[in-house]
Amino acid sequence: MFMGYAMHGFGNKALNLFHKMCEKGLTPDEVTFIGVLSACNHAGLVKEGQEFLSQMKSKYNITPTVEHYTCVFDMFGRAGLLNQAYGLLSEKPIGVGSDANSWKSVCLNELYNGQFFGSLICGTKRLKALKLLRWLGDWDRC
């Protein structure tokens, strides 16, 4: 249900459903949070998405996976908050979100936002990301 709302741009409906679910005593799981973070991503609800990522561990004792982080990286990228995406990439636990999809999400959002060469922060990470995009077969986008 969450993913359906997310895919069709009804982020607020997904979040309302989440809150109602919790009020009824149902406990969210990892899959629920993927749907909720996707809803935040597609609806531009950046602040809410950040709060949900934080609450996963602190309130629900769920360790975010690469899928959760990738939703948030994409959410930051869509909002043009690329410095926050890079910050989260560097703050996340080792082994979580360090896969190709995380880097691809951040780098492709930079390309779409026209900021790929606009800043020198994380220069070595960008070079690694370029090599990764080439390895993934997306070199023509660079």
ZAMI-344731 format. One record per atom (N, C-alpha, C): atom name; residue in three letters; residue number from 1; x, y, z negated. Coordinates in nm, 2 decimals, m for minus. Example, Ala and Ser with C-alpha at 12.3 -4.5 7.8 and 13.67 -1.06 7.14 Angstrom:
2
atom->N res->ala n->1 east->1.32 north->m0.57 up->m0.78
atom->CA res->ala n->1 east->1.23 north->m0.45 up->m0.78
atom->C res->ala n->1 east->1.32 north->m0.33 up->m0.78
atom->N res->ser n->2 east->1.28 north->m0.22 up->m0.71
atom->CA res->ser n->2 east->1.37 north->m0.11 up->m0.71
atom->C res->ser n->2 east->1.29 north->0.00 up->m0.79
% end
This chain:
142
atom->N res->met n->1 east->0.08 north->m0.12 up->0.00
atom->CA res->met n->1 east->0.00 north->0.00 up->0.00
atom->C res->met n->1 east->0.09 north->0.13 up->0.00
atom->N res->phe n->2 east->0.19 north->0.12 up->m0.08
atom->CA res->phe n->2 east->0.28 north->0.24 up->m0.09
atom->C res->phe n->2 east->0.35 north->0.27 up->0.04
atom->N res->met n->3 east->0.39 north->0.16 up->0.11
atom->CA res->met n->3 east->0.46 north->0.17 up->0.24
atom->C res->met n->3 east->0.37 north->0.22 up->0.34
atom->N res->gly n->4 east->0.24 north->0.18 up->0.34
atom->CA res->gly n->4 east->0.14 north->0.23 up->0.43
atom->C res->gly n->4 east->0.12 north->0.38 up->0.42
atom->N res->tyr n->5 east->0.11 north->0.42 up->0.30
atom->CA res->tyr n->5 east->0.09 north->0.57 up->0.27
atom->C res->tyr n->5 east->0.22 north->0.64 up->0.32
atom->N res->ala n->6 east->0.34 north->0.58 up->0.29
atom->CA res->ala n->6 east->0.46 north->0.65 up->0.32
atom->C res->ala n->6 east->0.48 north->0.66 up->0.47
atom->N res->met n->7 east->0.45 north->0.55 up->0.54
atom->CA res->met n->7 east->0.47 north->0.55 up->0.69
atom->C res->met n->7 east->0.38 north->0.65 up->0.76
atom->N res->his n->8 east->0.27 north->0.68 up->0.70
atom->CA res->his n->8 east->0.17 north->0.77 up->0.77
atom->C res->his n->8 east->0.16 north->0.91 up->0.71
atom->N res->gly n->9 east->0.26 north->0.94 up->0.63
atom->CA res->gly n->9 east->0.28 north->1.08 up->0.58
atom->C res->gly n->9 east->0.19 north->1.12 up->0.46
atom->N res->phe n->10 east->0.14 north->1.02 up->0.39
atom->CA res->phe n->10 east->0.06 north->1.04 up->0.27
atom->C res->phe n->10 east->0.14 north->1.02 up->0.14
atom->N res->gly n->11 east->0.24 north->1.09 up->0.13
atom->CA res->gly n->11 east->0.33 north->1.08 up->0.01
atom->C res->gly n->11 east->0.26 north->1.10 up->m0.12
atom->N res->asn n->12 east->0.18 north->1.21 up->m0.12
atom->CA res->asn n->12 east->0.11 north->1.24 up->m0.25
atom->C res->asn n->12 east->0.01 north->1.13 up->m0.29
atom->N res->lys n->13 east->m0.05 north->1.07 up->m0.19
atom->CA res->lys n->13 east->m0.14 north->0.96 up->m0.22
atom->C res->lys n->13 east->m0.07 north->0.84 up->m0.28
atom->N res->ala n->14 east->0.05 north->0.81 up->m0.22
atom->CA res->ala n->14 east->0.13 north->0.70 up->m0.28
atom->C res->ala n->14 east->0.17 north->0.73 up->m0.42
atom->N res->leu n->15 east->0.21 north->0.85 up->m0.45
atom->CA res->leu n->15 east->0.25 north->0.89 up->m0.59
atom->C res->leu n->15 east->0.14 north->0.88 up->m0.68
atom->N res->asn n->16 east->0.02 north->0.93 up->m0.64
atom->CA res->asn n->16 east->m0.10 north->0.92 up->m0.72
atom->C res->asn n->16 east->m0.13 north->0.77 up->m0.75
atom->N res->leu n->17 east->m0.12 north->0.68 up->m0.65
atom->CA res->leu n->17 east->m0.14 north->0.54 up->m0.67
atom->C res->leu n->17 east->m0.04 north->0.48 up->m0.77
atom->N res->phe n->18 east->0.08 north->0.53 up->m0.76
atom->CA res->phe n->18 east->0.18 north->0.48 up->m0.85
atom->C res->phe n->18 east->0.15 north->0.52 up->m1.00
atom->N res->his n->19 east->0.11 north->0.64 up->m1.02
atom->CA res->his n->19 east->0.07 north->0.69 up->m1.15
atom->C res->his n->19 east->m0.05 north->0.62 up->m1.20
atom->N res->lys n->20 east->m0.15 north->0.59 up->m1.12
atom->CA res->lys n->20 east->m0.27 north->0.52 up->m1.16
atom->C res->lys n->20 east->m0.23 north->0.38 up->m1.20
atom->N res->met n->21 east->m0.14 north->0.32 up->m1.12
atom->CA res->met n->21 east->m0.10 north->0.18 up->m1.15
atom->C res->met n->21 east->m0.03 north->0.17 up->m1.29
atom->N res->cys n->22 east->0.05 north->0.27 up->m1.32
atom->CA res->cys n->22 east->0.12 north->0.27 up->m1.45
atom->C res->cys n->22 east->0.03 north->0.30 up->m1.56
atom->N res->glu n->23 east->m0.07 north->0.39 up->m1.54
atom->CA res->glu n->23 east->m0.17 north->0.41 up->m1.64
atom->C res->glu n->23 east->m0.25 north->0.29 up->m1.67
atom->N res->lys n->24 east->m0.27 north->0.20 up->m1.58
atom->CA res->lys n->24 east->m0.35 north->0.08 up->m1.60
atom->C res->lys n->24 east->m0.26 north->m0.03 up->m1.67
atom->N res->gly n->25 east->m0.14 north->0.00 up->m1.69
atom->CA res->gly n->25 east->m0.05 north->m0.09 up->m1.76
atom->C res->gly n->25 east->0.03 north->m0.18 up->m1.67
atom->N res->leu n->26 east->0.02 north->m0.16 up->m1.54
atom->CA res->leu n->26 east->0.10 north->m0.24 up->m1.45
atom->C res->leu n->26 east->0.25 north->m0.19 up->m1.44
atom->N res->thr n->27 east->0.34 north->m0.28 up->m1.44
atom->CA res->thr n->27 east->0.48 north->m0.24 up->m1.44
atom->C res->thr n->27 east->0.54 north->m0.24 up->m1.30
atom->N res->pro n->28 east->0.60 north->m0.13 up->m1.25
atom->CA res->pro n->28 east->0.65 north->m0.13 up->m1.11
atom->C res->pro n->28 east->0.78 north->m0.22 up->m1.11
atom->N res->asp n->29 east->0.80 north->m0.27 up->m0.99
atom->CA res->asp n->29 east->0.92 north->m0.35 up->m0.97
atom->C res->asp n->29 east->1.01 north->m0.29 up->m0.86
atom->N res->glu n->30 east->1.11 north->m0.36 up->m0.82
atom->CA res->glu n->30 east->1.21 north->m0.30 up->m0.72
atom->C res->glu n->30 east->1.14 north->m0.27 up->m0.59
atom->N res->val n->31 east->1.04 north->m0.35 up->m0.54
atom->CA res->val n->31 east->0.97 north->m0.33 up->m0.42
atom->C res->val n->31 east->0.88 north->m0.21 up->m0.43
atom->N res->thr n->32 east->0.82 north->m0.19 up->m0.54
atom->CA res->thr n->32 east->0.73 north->m0.08 up->m0.56
atom->C res->thr n->32 east->0.81 north->0.05 up->m0.55
atom->N res->phe n->33 east->0.93 north->0.05 up->m0.60
atom->CA res->phe n->33 east->1.01 north->0.18 up->m0.60
atom->C res->phe n->33 east->1.06 north->0.20 up->m0.46
atom->N res->ile n->34 east->1.08 north->0.10 up->m0.38
atom->CA res->ile n->34 east->1.12 north->0.12 up->m0.24
atom->C res->ile n->34 east->1.01 north->0.20 up->m0.17
atom->N res->gly n->35 east->0.88 north->0.15 up->m0.19
atom->CA res->gly n->35 east->0.77 north->0.22 up->m0.13
atom->C res->gly n->35 east->0.75 north->0.36 up->m0.18
atom->N res->val n->36 east->0.77 north->0.38 up->m0.31
atom->CA res->val n->36 east->0.76 north->0.52 up->m0.37
atom->C res->val n->36 east->0.87 north->0.61 up->m0.32
atom->N res->leu n->37 east->0.99 north->0.56 up->m0.31
atom->CA res->leu n->37 east->1.10 north->0.65 up->m0.26
atom->C res->leu n->37 east->1.08 north->0.67 up->m0.11
atom->N res->ser n->38 east->1.03 north->0.58 up->m0.04
atom->CA res->ser n->38 east->1.00 north->0.60 up->0.10
atom->C res->ser n->38 east->0.89 north->0.71 up->0.12
atom->N res->ala n->39 east->0.79 north->0.70 up->0.03
atom->CA res->ala n->39 east->0.69 north->0.80 up->0.04
atom->C res->ala n->39 east->0.74 north->0.94 up->0.01
atom->N res->cys n->40 east->0.83 north->0.95 up->m0.09
atom->CA res->cys n->40 east->0.89 north->1.08 up->m0.12
atom->C res->cys n->40 east->0.98 north->1.13 up->0.00
atom->N res->asn n->41 east->1.05 north->1.03 up->0.06
atom->CA res->asn n->41 east->1.13 north->1.06 up->0.17
atom->C res->asn n->41 east->1.05 north->1.12 up->0.29
atom->N res->his n->42 east->0.95 north->1.05 up->0.33
atom->CA res->his n->42 east->0.87 north->1.09 up->0.45
atom->C res->his n->42 east->0.78 north->1.22 up->0.42
atom->N res->ala n->43 east->0.75 north->1.25 up->0.29
atom->CA res->ala n->43 east->0.67 north->1.36 up->0.26
atom->C res->ala n->43 east->0.75 north->1.48 up->0.22
atom->N res->gly n->44 east->0.88 north->1.47 up->0.22
atom->CA res->gly n->44 east->0.97 north->1.58 up->0.18
atom->C res->gly n->44 east->0.96 north->1.61 up->0.03
atom->N res->leu n->45 east->0.93 north->1.51 up->m0.05
atom->CA res->leu n->45 east->0.92 north->1.53 up->m0.20
atom->C res->leu n->45 east->1.05 north->1.50 up->m0.26
atom->N res->val n->46 east->1.15 north->1.59 up->m0.24
atom->CA res->val n->46 east->1.29 north->1.56 up->m0.28
atom->C res->val n->46 east->1.30 north->1.55 up->m0.44
atom->N res->lys n->47 east->1.24 north->1.65 up->m0.50
atom->CA res->lys n->47 east->1.25 north->1.66 up->m0.65
atom->C res->lys n->47 east->1.19 north->1.53 up->m0.71
atom->N res->glu n->48 east->1.07 north->1.49 up->m0.66
atom->CA res->glu n->48 east->1.01 north->1.37 up->m0.71
atom->C res->glu n->48 east->1.09 north->1.25 up->m0.68
atom->N res->gly n->49 east->1.15 north->1.24 up->m0.57
atom->CA res->gly n->49 east->1.23 north->1.12 up->m0.53
atom->C res->gly n->49 east->1.35 north->1.11 up->m0.62
atom->N res->gln n->50 east->1.41 north->1.22 up->m0.65
atom->CA res->gln n->50 east->1.53 north->1.22 up->m0.75
atom->C res->gln n->50 east->1.48 north->1.17 up->m0.88
atom->N res->glu n->51 east->1.37 north->1.22 up->m0.93
atom->CA res->glu n->51 east->1.31 north->1.18 up->m1.06
atom->C res->glu n->51 east->1.28 north->1.03 up->m1.06
atom->N res->phe n->52 east->1.22 north->0.98 up->m0.96
atom->CA res->phe n->52 east->1.19 north->0.84 up->m0.95
atom->C res->phe n->52 east->1.32 north->0.75 up->m0.95
atom->N res->leu n->53 east->1.42 north->0.79 up->m0.88
atom->CA res->leu n->53 east->1.55 north->0.72 up->m0.88
atom->C res->leu n->53 east->1.61 north->0.72 up->m1.02
atom->N res->ser n->54 east->1.60 north->0.83 up->m1.09
atom->CA res->ser n->54 east->1.65 north->0.84 up->m1.23
atom->C res->ser n->54 east->1.57 north->0.75 up->m1.32
atom->N res->gln n->55 east->1.44 north->0.76 up->m1.31
atom->CA res->gln n->55 east->1.35 north->0.68 up->m1.40
atom->C res->gln n->55 east->1.36 north->0.53 up->m1.38
atom->N res->met n->56 east->1.40 north->0.49 up->m1.26
atom->CA res->met n->56 east->1.41 north->0.34 up->m1.24
atom->C res->met n->56 east->1.49 north->0.28 up->m1.35
atom->N res->lys n->57 east->1.61 north->0.33 up->m1.38
atom->CA res->lys n->57 east->1.70 north->0.28 up->m1.48
atom->C res->lys n->57 east->1.65 north->0.32 up->m1.62
atom->N res->ser n->58 east->1.63 north->0.45 up->m1.64
atom->CA res->ser n->58 east->1.61 north->0.50 up->m1.77
atom->C res->ser n->58 east->1.47 north->0.46 up->m1.83
atom->N res->lys n->59 east->1.37 north->0.45 up->m1.75
atom->CA res->lys n->59 east->1.23 north->0.43 up->m1.80
atom->C res->lys n->59 east->1.19 north->0.28 up->m1.77
atom->N res->tyr n->60 east->1.23 north->0.23 up->m1.66
atom->CA res->tyr n->60 east->1.18 north->0.09 up->m1.62
atom->C res->tyr n->60 east->1.28 north->m0.02 up->m1.62
atom->N res->asn n->61 east->1.41 north->0.02 up->m1.66
atom->CA res->asn n->61 east->1.52 north->m0.07 up->m1.67
atom->C res->asn n->61 east->1.54 north->m0.15 up->m1.54
atom->N res->ile n->62 east->1.53 north->m0.08 up->m1.43
atom->CA res->ile n->62 east->1.55 north->m0.14 up->m1.29
atom->C res->ile n->62 east->1.68 north->m0.08 up->m1.24
atom->N res->thr n->63 east->1.77 north->m0.16 up->m1.20
atom->CA res->thr n->63 east->1.89 north->m0.11 up->m1.14
atom->C res->thr n->63 east->1.87 north->m0.08 up->m0.99
atom->N res->pro n->64 east->1.89 north->0.04 up->m0.94
atom->CA res->pro n->64 east->1.87 north->0.07 up->m0.80
atom->C res->pro n->64 east->1.96 north->m0.01 up->m0.71
atom->N res->thr n->65 east->1.91 north->m0.05 up->m0.60
atom->CA res->thr n->65 east->1.98 north->m0.13 up->m0.50
atom->C res->thr n->65 east->2.02 north->m0.04 up->m0.39
atom->N res->val n->66 east->2.09 north->m0.10 up->m0.29
atom->CA res->val n->66 east->2.13 north->m0.03 up->m0.17
atom->C res->val n->66 east->2.01 north->0.03 up->m0.10
atom->N res->glu n->67 east->1.90 north->m0.05 up->m0.10
atom->CA res->glu n->67 east->1.78 north->0.00 up->m0.03
atom->C res->glu n->67 east->1.72 north->0.12 up->m0.10
atom->N res->his n->68 east->1.72 north->0.13 up->m0.23
atom->CA res->his n->68 east->1.68 north->0.25 up->m0.30
atom->C res->his n->68 east->1.76 north->0.37 up->m0.27
atom->N res->tyr n->69 east->1.90 north->0.35 up->m0.28
atom->CA res->tyr n->69 east->1.99 north->0.46 up->m0.25
atom->C res->tyr n->69 east->1.98 north->0.51 up->m0.10
atom->N res->thr n->70 east->1.96 north->0.41 up->m0.01
atom->CA res->thr n->70 east->1.94 north->0.45 up->0.13
atom->C res->thr n->70 east->1.82 north->0.54 up->0.15
atom->N res->cys n->71 east->1.71 north->0.51 up->0.08
atom->CA res->cys n->71 east->1.59 north->0.59 up->0.09
atom->C res->cys n->71 east->1.62 north->0.73 up->0.05
atom->N res->val n->72 east->1.70 north->0.74 up->m0.06
atom->CA res->val n->72 east->1.73 north->0.88 up->m0.12
atom->C res->val n->72 east->1.83 north->0.95 up->m0.03
atom->N res->phe n->73 east->1.93 north->0.88 up->0.02
atom->CA res->phe n->73 east->2.02 north->0.94 up->0.12
atom->C res->phe n->73 east->1.95 north->1.00 up->0.24
atom->N res->asp n->74 east->1.85 north->0.92 up->0.29
atom->CA res->asp n->74 east->1.78 north->0.97 up->0.40
atom->C res->asp n->74 east->1.69 north->1.08 up->0.36
atom->N res->met n->75 east->1.63 north->1.08 up->0.25
atom->CA res->met n->75 east->1.55 north->1.19 up->0.20
atom->C res->met n->75 east->1.62 north->1.32 up->0.19
atom->N res->phe n->76 east->1.75 north->1.31 up->0.13
atom->CA res->phe n->76 east->1.83 north->1.43 up->0.13
atom->C res->phe n->76 east->1.86 north->1.48 up->0.27
atom->N res->gly n->77 east->1.90 north->1.39 up->0.36
atom->CA res->gly n->77 east->1.93 north->1.42 up->0.49
atom->C res->gly n->77 east->1.82 north->1.49 up->0.57
atom->N res->arg n->78 east->1.70 north->1.44 up->0.56
atom->CA res->arg n->78 east->1.58 north->1.49 up->0.62
atom->C res->arg n->78 east->1.55 north->1.64 up->0.57
atom->N res->ala n->79 east->1.58 north->1.66 up->0.44
atom->CA res->ala n->79 east->1.56 north->1.79 up->0.39
atom->C res->ala n->79 east->1.68 north->1.89 up->0.41
atom->N res->gly n->80 east->1.78 north->1.84 up->0.48
atom->CA res->gly n->80 east->1.90 north->1.92 up->0.51
atom->C res->gly n->80 east->1.99 north->1.94 up->0.39
atom->N res->leu n->81 east->1.97 north->1.85 up->0.29
atom->CA res->leu n->81 east->2.05 north->1.86 up->0.16
atom->C res->leu n->81 east->2.17 north->1.76 up->0.17
atom->N res->leu n->82 east->2.26 north->1.79 up->0.27
atom->CA res->leu n->82 east->2.36 north->1.69 up->0.29
atom->C res->leu n->82 east->2.47 north->1.69 up->0.19
atom->N res->asn n->83 east->2.49 north->1.80 up->0.12
atom->CA res->asn n->83 east->2.59 north->1.80 up->0.01
atom->C res->asn n->83 east->2.54 north->1.71 up->m0.11
atom->N res->gln n->84 east->2.41 north->1.71 up->m0.13
atom->CA res->gln n->84 east->2.35 north->1.62 up->m0.23
atom->C res->gln n->84 east->2.36 north->1.48 up->m0.19
atom->N res->ala n->85 east->2.35 north->1.45 up->m0.07
atom->CA res->ala n->85 east->2.36 north->1.31 up->m0.02
atom->C res->ala n->85 east->2.50 north->1.26 up->m0.04
atom->N res->tyr n->86 east->2.60 north->1.35 up->m0.01
atom->CA res->tyr n->86 east->2.74 north->1.31 up->m0.03
atom->C res->tyr n->86 east->2.77 north->1.30 up->m0.18
atom->N res->gly n->87 east->2.71 north->1.39 up->m0.26
atom->CA res->gly n->87 east->2.73 north->1.38 up->m0.40
atom->C res->gly n->87 east->2.68 north->1.24 up->m0.46
atom->N res->leu n->88 east->2.56 north->1.20 up->m0.41
atom->CA res->leu n->88 east->2.51 north->1.08 up->m0.46
atom->C res->leu n->88 east->2.59 north->0.96 up->m0.41
atom->N res->leu n->89 east->2.64 north->0.97 up->m0.29
atom->CA res->leu n->89 east->2.73 north->0.86 up->m0.24
atom->C res->leu n->89 east->2.85 north->0.85 up->m0.33
atom->N res->ser n->90 east->2.90 north->0.96 up->m0.38
atom->CA res->ser n->90 east->3.02 north->0.95 up->m0.46
atom->C res->ser n->90 east->2.99 north->0.91 up->m0.61
atom->N res->glu n->91 east->2.87 north->0.94 up->m0.65
atom->CA res->glu n->91 east->2.83 north->0.91 up->m0.79
atom->C res->glu n->91 east->2.77 north->0.77 up->m0.82
atom->N res->lys n->92 east->2.72 north->0.71 up->m0.71
atom->CA res->lys n->92 east->2.65 north->0.58 up->m0.73
atom->C res->lys n->92 east->2.75 north->0.48 up->m0.78
atom->N res->pro n->93 east->2.69 north->0.37 up->m0.84
atom->CA res->pro n->93 east->2.78 north->0.26 up->m0.89
atom->C res->pro n->93 east->2.85 north->0.20 up->m0.77
atom->N res->ile n->94 east->2.97 north->0.15 up->m0.80
atom->CA res->ile n->94 east->3.05 north->0.08 up->m0.70
atom->C res->ile n->94 east->2.98 north->m0.04 up->m0.65
atom->N res->gly n->95 east->2.98 north->m0.06 up->m0.52
atom->CA res->gly n->95 east->2.91 north->m0.18 up->m0.46
atom->C res->gly n->95 east->2.76 north->m0.15 up->m0.43
atom->N res->val n->96 east->2.71 north->m0.04 up->m0.48
atom->CA res->val n->96 east->2.57 north->m0.01 up->m0.45
atom->C res->val n->96 east->2.56 north->0.11 up->m0.35
atom->N res->gly n->97 east->2.51 north->0.09 up->m0.24
atom->CA res->gly n->97 east->2.50 north->0.20 up->m0.14
atom->C res->gly n->97 east->2.63 north->0.22 up->m0.07
atom->N res->ser n->98 east->2.73 north->0.13 up->m0.08
atom->CA res->ser n->98 east->2.85 north->0.16 up->m0.01
atom->C res->ser n->98 east->2.85 north->0.08 up->0.13
atom->N res->asp n->99 east->2.74 north->0.03 up->0.17
atom->CA res->asp n->99 east->2.73 north->m0.04 up->0.29
atom->C res->asp n->99 east->2.72 north->0.05 up->0.41
atom->N res->ala n->100 east->2.72 north->m0.01 up->0.52
atom->CA res->ala n->100 east->2.71 north->0.07 up->0.65
atom->C res->ala n->100 east->2.58 north->0.15 up->0.66
atom->N res->asn n->101 east->2.47 north->0.10 up->0.62
atom->CA res->asn n->101 east->2.34 north->0.17 up->0.63
atom->C res->asn n->101 east->2.34 north->0.30 up->0.55
atom->N res->ser n->102 east->2.40 north->0.30 up->0.44
atom->CA res->ser n->102 east->2.41 north->0.43 up->0.36
atom->C res->ser n->102 east->2.49 north->0.53 up->0.43
atom->N res->trp n->103 east->2.61 north->0.50 up->0.48
atom->CA res->trp n->103 east->2.69 north->0.59 up->0.55
atom->C res->trp n->103 east->2.62 north->0.63 up->0.68
atom->N res->lys n->104 east->2.56 north->0.54 up->0.75
atom->CA res->lys n->104 east->2.50 north->0.57 up->0.87
atom->C res->lys n->104 east->2.38 north->0.67 up->0.85
atom->N res->ser n->105 east->2.31 north->0.65 up->0.75
atom->CA res->ser n->105 east->2.20 north->0.74 up->0.72
atom->C res->ser n->105 east->2.25 north->0.88 up->0.70
atom->N res->val n->106 east->2.35 north->0.90 up->0.61
atom->CA res->val n->106 east->2.40 north->1.03 up->0.58
atom->C res->val n->106 east->2.46 north->1.09 up->0.71
atom->N res->cys n->107 east->2.54 north->1.02 up->0.78
atom->CA res->cys n->107 east->2.61 north->1.07 up->0.90
atom->C res->cys n->107 east->2.51 north->1.11 up->1.01
atom->N res->leu n->108 east->2.41 north->1.02 up->1.04
atom->CA res->leu n->108 east->2.31 north->1.05 up->1.14
atom->C res->leu n->108 east->2.23 north->1.17 up->1.10
atom->N res->asn n->109 east->2.20 north->1.19 up->0.97
atom->CA res->asn n->109 east->2.12 north->1.31 up->0.93
atom->C res->asn n->109 east->2.21 north->1.43 up->0.95
atom->N res->glu n->110 east->2.34 north->1.42 up->0.93
atom->CA res->glu n->110 east->2.42 north->1.54 up->0.96
atom->C res->glu n->110 east->2.42 north->1.57 up->1.11
atom->N res->leu n->111 east->2.42 north->1.47 up->1.19
atom->CA res->leu n->111 east->2.41 north->1.50 up->1.34
atom->C res->leu n->111 east->2.28 north->1.56 up->1.37
atom->N res->tyr n->112 east->2.17 north->1.51 up->1.32
atom->CA res->tyr n->112 east->2.04 north->1.57 up->1.35
atom->C res->tyr n->112 east->2.02 north->1.71 up->1.30
atom->N res->asn n->113 east->2.09 north->1.74 up->1.19
atom->CA res->asn n->113 east->2.08 north->1.87 up->1.13
atom->C res->asn n->113 east->2.19 north->1.97 up->1.19
atom->N res->gly n->114 east->2.27 north->1.92 up->1.28
atom->CA res->gly n->114 east->2.37 north->2.00 up->1.34
atom->C res->gly n->114 east->2.48 north->2.05 up->1.25
atom->N res->gln n->115 east->2.51 north->1.97 up->1.15
atom->CA res->gln n->115 east->2.61 north->2.01 up->1.04
atom->C res->gln n->115 east->2.73 north->1.92 up->1.04
atom->N res->phe n->116 east->2.74 north->1.83 up->1.14
atom->CA res->phe n->116 east->2.85 north->1.73 up->1.12
atom->C res->phe n->116 east->2.99 north->1.79 up->1.11
atom->N res->phe n->117 east->3.01 north->1.89 up->1.19
atom->CA res->phe n->117 east->3.14 north->1.95 up->1.19
atom->C res->phe n->117 east->3.14 north->2.09 up->1.11
atom->N res->gly n->118 east->3.03 north->2.12 up->1.05
atom->CA res->gly n->118 east->3.02 north->2.25 up->0.99
atom->C res->gly n->118 east->3.09 north->2.27 up->0.86
atom->N res->ser n->119 east->3.13 north->2.17 up->0.79
atom->CA res->ser n->119 east->3.19 north->2.18 up->0.66
atom->C res->ser n->119 east->3.31 north->2.08 up->0.65
atom->N res->leu n->120 east->3.40 north->2.12 up->0.57
atom->CA res->leu n->120 east->3.52 north->2.03 up->0.55
atom->C res->leu n->120 east->3.51 north->1.94 up->0.43
atom->N res->ile n->121 east->3.41 north->1.95 up->0.35
atom->CA res->ile n->121 east->3.40 north->1.86 up->0.23
atom->C res->ile n->121 east->3.39 north->1.72 up->0.28
atom->N res->cys n->122 east->3.45 north->1.64 up->0.20
atom->CA res->cys n->122 east->3.45 north->1.49 up->0.22
atom->C res->cys n->122 east->3.51 north->1.46 up->0.36
atom->N res->gly n->123 east->3.61 north->1.53 up->0.40
atom->CA res->gly n->123 east->3.67 north->1.51 up->0.53
atom->C res->gly n->123 east->3.72 north->1.37 up->0.56
atom->N res->thr n->124 east->3.78 north->1.31 up->0.46
atom->CA res->thr n->124 east->3.83 north->1.17 up->0.48
atom->C res->thr n->124 east->3.71 north->1.07 up->0.49
atom->N res->lys n->125 east->3.60 north->1.10 up->0.41
atom->CA res->lys n->125 east->3.48 north->1.02 up->0.41
atom->C res->lys n->125 east->3.42 north->1.03 up->0.55
atom->N res->arg n->126 east->3.42 north->1.15 up->0.61
atom->CA res->arg n->126 east->3.36 north->1.17 up->0.74
atom->C res->arg n->126 east->3.43 north->1.09 up->0.84
atom->N res->leu n->127 east->3.57 north->1.09 up->0.83
atom->CA res->leu n->127 east->3.65 north->1.01 up->0.93
atom->C res->leu n->127 east->3.61 north->0.86 up->0.91
atom->N res->lys n->128 east->3.60 north->0.82 up->0.79
atom->CA res->lys n->128 east->3.56 north->0.68 up->0.77
atom->C res->lys n->128 east->3.42 north->0.65 up->0.83
atom->N res->ala n->129 east->3.33 north->0.75 up->0.81
atom->CA res->ala n->129 east->3.20 north->0.73 up->0.86
atom->C res->ala n->129 east->3.20 north->0.73 up->1.01
atom->N res->leu n->130 east->3.28 north->0.81 up->1.08
atom->CA res->leu n->130 east->3.29 north->0.81 up->1.22
atom->C res->leu n->130 east->3.34 north->0.67 up->1.27
atom->N res->lys n->131 east->3.44 north->0.62 up->1.20
atom->CA res->lys n->131 east->3.49 north->0.49 up->1.24
atom->C res->lys n->131 east->3.38 north->0.38 up->1.22
atom->N res->leu n->132 east->3.30 north->0.40 up->1.11
atom->CA res->leu n->132 east->3.19 north->0.31 up->1.09
atom->C res->leu n->132 east->3.08 north->0.32 up->1.20
atom->N res->leu n->133 east->3.05 north->0.44 up->1.24
atom->CA res->leu n->133 east->2.95 north->0.46 up->1.34
atom->C res->leu n->133 east->3.00 north->0.39 up->1.47
atom->N res->arg n->134 east->3.12 north->0.41 up->1.50
atom->CA res->arg n->134 east->3.18 north->0.35 up->1.62
atom->C res->arg n->134 east->3.17 north->0.20 up->1.61
atom->N res->trp n->135 east->3.20 north->0.14 up->1.49
atom->CA res->trp n->135 east->3.19 north->0.00 up->1.47
atom->C res->trp n->135 east->3.05 north->m0.05 up->1.48
atom->N res->leu n->136 east->2.95 north->0.03 up->1.44
atom->CA res->leu n->136 east->2.81 north->0.00 up->1.45
atom->C res->leu n->136 east->2.75 north->0.01 up->1.59
atom->N res->gly n->137 east->2.83 north->0.07 up->1.68
atom->CA res->gly n->137 east->2.78 north->0.09 up->1.82
atom->C res->gly n->137 east->2.71 north->0.22 up->1.84
atom->N res->asp n->138 east->2.72 north->0.31 up->1.74
atom->CA res->asp n->138 east->2.65 north->0.44 up->1.75
atom->C res->asp n->138 east->2.75 north->0.55 up->1.79
atom->N res->trp n->139 east->2.86 north->0.52 up->1.85
atom->CA res->trp n->139 east->2.96 north->0.62 up->1.88
atom->C res->trp n->139 east->2.91 north->0.73 up->1.97
atom->N res->asp n->140 east->2.82 north->0.69 up->2.06
atom->CA res->asp n->140 east->2.77 north->0.79 up->2.16
atom->C res->asp n->140 east->2.69 north->0.90 up->2.09
atom->N res->arg n->141 east->2.65 north->0.88 up->1.97
atom->CA res->arg n->141 east->2.57 north->0.99 up->1.90
atom->C res->arg n->141 east->2.67 north->1.10 up->1.84
atom->N res->cys n->142 east->2.79 north->1.07 up->1.83
atom->CA res->cys n->142 east->2.89 north->1.16 up->1.77
atom->C res->cys n->142 east->2.94 north->1.26 up->1.87
% end
